Structures are given as C-alpha cells and as structure tokens.
C-alpha cells in the first residue's frame, strides 16, 4: 500500500531528519515549514501527518482542529511532535484528536515505531469501515463549542444537549460537514429529505430559522446569501 506522510514543523533541519529516516522506511514524505503552507497542499492525499505545536501564527493545535473539522481529512491520523512535554499539553493534543504525542528531543527509532503503530491502527480501522456492518463508528463533528454526535444522533452546545428535530439535526450536520460553502435550497433538500417527500422553499426557511435560535451564538454562522441559499461560515 502506498503511504504518504506530511511533516509540518518550522525547524527545517528537523523536517529533513524526519524525511530522511521515514523515506528509508519506504514512505513518501513531504515537508511544510508552517501550518499555513500545509493548508495549501492536497491534505486528502496523506496517510499520516506529523505536526509540531509551537509554530508562528497558526499553531499545531489550531491546524489539527481544522483537519478534524473537515469531512475530507477528519479521519487522517495526526501525531503531535513537540517540545511541550507537560501532561496538560499531551492531554489537550489527544483531546483535539491526535492519534499520538511525541516530545522533543526524540529518539528516531521511537518515532518510527510510533508511526508504524498509528498506521497499523488506521489501516485496520479503514478496513473495518469498508466491511458491511451496522456498528460503524462515526467521529463527532465539532465547531468550537458546538458538537454533533453522529452515533447517538445528538447535538451539544457548550456541553449541554440541545433539542433538535430530525430535520434540524440533518440540516446542521450537512452544513457543518460542508462549511464555508453556500448551498441552494434544492441542494439542501436533496441531502436532507427523501426523494418521495415534497418540500417547499418555505419549509427550508422555517427549519433554518428554528435552527439558528437553537444553536445560540452559532446561529450567526448559518448565513443567508439572497438568491443563492444557505451555508455555515467559520468566520462571520
């Protein structure tokens, strides 16, 4: 299986050390010297990302949150590699969704062993998800303090469950999974309702209005583009 790894660190010498040793193991490796540079790449093409935390402007934590909040990359394994060695830093990294956490300075043999372990787990999970089953686990979709539990079909705001109808839940899930893009009412209808249900534009508008009230401050993130439709914007 072809495995491509992205190393993100503002220390170029460290990137080169990791690249050299990972390529000796047979992996294809790219390096990015900032999180901003990494975001310009086709992140969906990587099997694993090794990410520094303390970088200028966009930190590794913030980069990882973006990866986990993007439907295309939400399941891509992440290993944090950082000089931050405190327990709180490690816990925060794992809570964000990292698959492992390595502290600097590191022993290269340990890094390679952890890379192999994370990739094994990832490949096993991917194979399990491809096997027909009713027990597939779906990771949560989050934006700041708004979280959707796709397994329990529940939505939480600041840790508190909010009561959404099935239609409201499905609309919010769709918009959060495809944020920063405007969708027409017709596109939303195709995603949320079955083909044998007649839905009017007024139905969409009413559900969006109710949804905005229920998600509190994040109602402002559900934007309207007159003549086009609706979307969920990360910045408003």
Buried (B, 14 or more C-beta within 10 A) or exposed (E): EEBEBBBBBBBEEBBBBBBEBBEEEEBBBBBBBBBEBBBEEEBEEBBBBBBBBBBEEBBBBBBBBBBBBBEEBBBBBBBBBBEBEEEEBBEBBEEBBBBBBBBBEBEEEEBBEBBEEBBEEBBEBEEEEEEEEEEEEEEBBBBEEBBBBBEEEBBBBEEEEBEBEEBBBBBBBBBBBBBEEBBBBEBBBEBBBEEEEEBEEEBBEEBBEBBBEBBBEBBEBBBEEEEEBBBBBEEE
